[in-house]
């Protein structure tokens, strides 16, 4: 369905874009900072932020804005209505207890992954991950699994859409090399990262495939980096991930 421009509420669209400017990396924003991230001029951004503050979605201390818990209402309703989190959560809980590690399921939203379900055993990242949390796709194991499932042209478009941040000294940001990695991921059927998102964090991911063979989401295990070689960790945890993938393949549609 093609919506006519006159039927689009520009103010609502701008307000949502300003909300999206708040991230784990930028939890407090001034008007100028929010304007730079959203791409709107300062006056438009100021009106959006003041409106959000008036409605209770932001707090304002005279210089910086922060989102309030009320903004969660915008996302929890969506997550609650999605069947995927309800289906996979029991499998995540069982897997997490079995292997003693945190497990997650995410979906792809343009160039980011969005966590839709999680079973946490221990905290291995400096930020708390939960359903609704977002991370870049290019440097995460689940993101690479999901990008590898796309047509190569679409994956390249997403990788080239913006600057790829060097989150750690180990982060791969070269687009050509990332394309090669995605080819390897597609051939192997899994992905792993070694401290590319954050120092001290490793992870392994597999795609979750529906009954018709389409990749719907990704499942991963998050691991603390140790002196143990990465290939040894893959050998230890990949079989359990593949077993859960196989069990869910006949259920997800």
N, C-alpha and C positions, 0 to 999 in steps of 0.2 A: 504494500500500500504506500503510495506517494502522498505525503502530507503537503498541502499548499502552505506557502510561507505565511500567508495572512492568518492561518490557523495555529501558528506556533507562538507560544507566550515567551517572548524574548527575556522578560524579567525573570521568569522561573528558570530558564536555561542558564542565565548568568549566575543566579543564586546557587544553583547546583554546581556549576563550575568552580565557584569560589569555595564551596564546602569541600570539593575535591582537592583544593590546594593544601588542606591540612593533612599531614601524613605523620608517620612515626618519626621521620627525620625532621619534620617541621610542625611540631605540635603547637607552637606559639608564633603568631604572625602579626606583624604590623600591617597597616594599610598598604604601605609601599611594597612590602614583601609579598603580600597576597596578590597585589596587582601584577607584580613581575611574574609570579607563577601562573596566574590565571590568564594573563595576556590582556586584561581589560585596563582601561585607564584608571587613574587613582580615584576620580570622582565616582565612577560606576562601582568600583570595588568598595569604596567607603559606604555607599548606600546599601549595597548587598550585606556587608558586614553588620552595619547598624540595624538593618531589618532582622537579620538572624539573631542579633543580641536582644532585640525587642521581643522576638518570639520565643526566646529562651534556648535557642540552639547554640549560641555562643556566649561566652563571658568576656567582658571588656574591662581592663584595668586603667584605661585612659591612654594606653600606648599599644598594648598587645591584646589580640583576640585569641581565645582558646575555645575549642568546641566543648559542649557540655554533654552529659550522658543522654540528654533528650535527643541528640542527633542519632542515637542508636535506633530510635523508633523507625528511622528511614530504611535501615538495613535488616533489622531483625524480622520484620514482617515478610520481607522477600525471602530470607533464609528459611523461615518457618514454612513458607508455602512451597519450597522446593522439595521434591521427594528424595533427591539424592542424599542429602545429609541424614535423613531419617533411615534410609536403607543402609548406608555404610557404617553408621556409628557403632552398632553392635560388633561388626567385624573389626573395626578399629580398636575398640575396647579389648576384645579378645586377643588381638595381635599384640597390642601394647603390653598386656599382662604377660603374655607368653615370652616375648623377647626382652622385656624389661627396658624398653626404650619408647620415646614419644613417637607417635605416628600421626599422619595428617592426610587429608584429601583436599585437593584444590582444583579449581577450574581456571581456564584462561580468559582474561578480559583484556583484549588488545595486547599490550606489551607487558602486562602484569599478571601474576597469579593471585587468586582470591581464595583464601582458606574457607572451606565450607563445613569441615568437620575435623575434630582433633581429639586425640587421647594423649594426655600428657603424663609422663612418668618423672621426668626431671627437666629442669630448665637448662638448655644448652646455648641459648641466645641471650644477648643483653636486653632485647625487647621481648615482651610477652606476646606470644602468638595465640590467636583465638579465631573462631569463625568470624569472617569479615576482614581479617588482617590481609594486607597486600605486600607483595615483594616483587622485585623485577623478575621477569621470566628468563632473561638471558643468562643469569648467573645462579639460578636455582635448579636443583635436580628435577623438581616437578615441572618447572617452566620449560626446561629443555625437552622433557618427554612430550609436553603438549605442543611445543613449537615443532618438534620433529614429526608430529602427526599431521601438520598442515601441509598444503602444497608448498613447494620450495619457494615459489614467487611470493606467497603471502608471508612466509616466515622471514624472507629477506626484507619485505616491506616493514614488518614490525621491528626487526633488528636495526633498520636504518632510519626509523621514525624520529629518533632523538639521540642525544648524547648518552653513551653507555658509561656510567660512572665506574671509576676504579675504586670499588668499595674496600678492597684489601690489596696487598701486593700480589696476591695470587689470582685476582679477578681477570678473566679473559674478556677483553673489550674489542678485539679485532674482529670485524664482521666476517671477513673471509674465513678466519680460523673457526669462528662460531658456526658458520655454515658447514664446515668439515666435521665439527663435533656433532652437529645435528644429524648428519648422514650416518656417523658411527652409532649414535643413539638409536636411530631408526632401524639399523641393521641388527644391533644387539638386543633391542627390546627393553632396555633400561638405561638410566643415566645416573651418574654420581658426580658430586662436587666435593672438593677438598679445600675448605676454607676460602671460598670465593665470595660468599655472602658476608661472612664475618669470621675473623680469626678465632679458631677453636671449634668451629662447626663443620662437620661433614654430613652428607646425606646421600641416600640412595632412593631412587624413585622408579616406579613402573607405571605404564598407562593402565587405566581402567577402561575396558572395552565393552560396549553394549552388545546386545544379541545380534545386531546386524553388522558387527565388525567395526563400528565407528568409535574413535577415542572420545570418551565423555569427560574424563577427569584424570587426575594422577594421584597415586598413593605413594607416600614416602615414609622413611624412618630417618629421624634426626639423631646424630651421634656426636659425642664429644671427640675432638681430635686427640689421638694418643700417638705413641711411638709405633703402634701396630701399623703395618703397611695398609694402604687403602684397598689393595686387591684382596687382602685377607678379610677385611670387613665386608667387602662385597660377597665373598664366598660364604661368610657366616649368615648374613641377613637376607640376601637376595632370594634364596629358596622360599622363605616364609612370605615375602612380598608376592612372589609369583603364585604361591598357593592361594592367597587371598584374592589375587586377580582372577584366577581360574574359578574360584567359588562364586565370585560376583558376576562373572561374565554371562552366566545364564539368568541373572536376576535383573541387571540393569538394561533399560530399553532406551 
